[in-house]
Amino acid sequence: MDTIALKIMRVAGSDPAIALPRYETDGAAGADLRANFPDRQGVTLAPAMRALIPTGLALSIPHGFEVQVRPRSGLALKHGIALVNSPGTIDGDYRGQVGVIMLNTSDQAFDITHGMRIAQMVVAPVVQATFQQVETLDDTARGAGGFGSTGRG
């Protein structure tokens, strides 16, 4: 597996005792991000509530890469906790604190505690396109068939 160096800085007021992102298994694509509240208190998400959860981290992402923020499947399955803009993209030129927009889709309140693993980040290469306006597009078997057009199941 290829690796790249990703520089991480703790933002002012964050708890230095909270672990940096890390891969929990050798084959993991995502490294876990943890909640890092300046007041160390956490937050309770009521049903249908969303909140921006701080990680206490800022990144220096190498040119040609992005970091994708994705949900943790255990939180989704067991507690109905989702990420509103999933996957979220952290652009390579952003240097502010990484925040995770979490949403409670269940009918029960959910506590997000200081230090809790809340999401995972995946480092991915980026390709930028050049955009060319044309009068027609090439034909395909699918054509303009949209949502659900390729059948069921």
Secondary structure, 3 states (H helix, E strand, C coil): CCCCCCEEEECCCCCCCCCCCECCCCCCCCEEEECCCCCCCCEEECCCCEEEEEEEEEEECCCCEEEEEECCHHHHHHHCEEECCCCEEECCCCCCEEEEEEEECCCCCEEECCCCEEEEEEEEECCCCCCCCCCCCCCCCCCCCCCCCCCCC
